[in-house]
Amino acid sequence: MEYKTKGVCSMQINFEVEDNKLHNISFVGGCSGNTQGIARLAEGMDVDEAIKRLKGIKCGFRPTSCPDQLARALEEWKSKGEK
């Protein structure tokens, strides 16, 4: 899935889900070290667990962050019932 981010430095998040597990996560733009770290830590993680851990994280004074945007992308993926 490709998710266009809102309110953060990264412009897009790409990921795949297989058997409700996250794979091949990549961020377009943003703080390279941080986004690579998020992607590696979330690799293989259960979608619901990733949402639980990442949702609501803020970046400075912003109401969202790259981890929060990944949680929102996963919620959108779930709402569409994608496989």
VENGI-V384586 format. One record per residue. N is the residue number from 0. RES is the residue in one small letter. PSI is psi in whole degrees, -180 to 180 (none if undefined). NEAR is the number of other C-alpha atoms within 8 Angstrom. Layout:
n: <N | N>
res: <RES | RES>
psi: <PSI | PSI>
near: <NEAR | NEAR>
//
This chain:
n: <0 | 1 | 2 | 3 | 4 | 5 | 6 | 7 | 8 | 9 | 10 | 11 | 12 | 13 | 14 | 15 | 16 | 17 | 18 | 19 | 20 | 21 | 22 | 23 | 24 | 25 | 26 | 27 | 28 | 29 | 30 | 31 | 32 | 33 | 34 | 35 | 36 | 37 | 38 | 39 | 40 | 41 | 42 | 43 | 44 | 45 | 46 | 47 | 48 | 49 | 50 | 51 | 52 | 53 | 54 | 55 | 56 | 57 | 58 | 59 | 60 | 61 | 62 | 63 | 64 | 65 | 66 | 67 | 68 | 69 | 70 | 71 | 72 | 73 | 74 | 75 | 76 | 77 | 78 | 79 | 80 | 81 | 82>
res: <m | e | y | k | t | k | g | v | c | s | m | q | i | n | f | e | v | e | d | n | k | l | h | n | i | s | f | v | g | g | c | s | g | n | t | q | g | i | a | r | l | a | e | g | m | d | v | d | e | a | i | k | r | l | k | g | i | k | c | g | f | r | p | t | s | c | p | d | q | l | a | r | a | l | e | e | w | k | s | k | g | e | k>
psi: <146 | 127 | 123 | 118 | 162 | 129 | 13 | 171 | -37 | 150 | -25 | 150 | 131 | 139 | 164 | 153 | 130 | 126 | 41 | 22 | 140 | 139 | 155 | 49 | 132 | 145 | 142 | 115 | -173 | -174 | 107 | -49 | -43 | -45 | -35 | -39 | -45 | -47 | -44 | -40 | -35 | -12 | 126 | -3 | 146 | 137 | -47 | -37 | -41 | -44 | -47 | -42 | -32 | -26 | 133 | -5 | 134 | 157 | 102 | -127 | -2 | 147 | 0 | 180 | 175 | -43 | -41 | -39 | -36 | -42 | -42 | -38 | -41 | -37 | -40 | -44 | -46 | -41 | -27 | -10 | 32 | 155 | none>
near: <6 | 7 | 8 | 7 | 10 | 6 | 8 | 11 | 8 | 12 | 12 | 11 | 15 | 11 | 11 | 9 | 10 | 8 | 4 | 7 | 11 | 15 | 10 | 9 | 13 | 10 | 13 | 8 | 9 | 11 | 8 | 7 | 6 | 7 | 12 | 10 | 8 | 9 | 12 | 8 | 6 | 10 | 11 | 7 | 9 | 9 | 11 | 6 | 8 | 11 | 13 | 8 | 6 | 11 | 11 | 6 | 9 | 10 | 9 | 4 | 5 | 9 | 7 | 12 | 12 | 12 | 10 | 13 | 12 | 11 | 13 | 10 | 10 | 10 | 9 | 8 | 10 | 8 | 7 | 6 | 6 | 6 | 4>
//
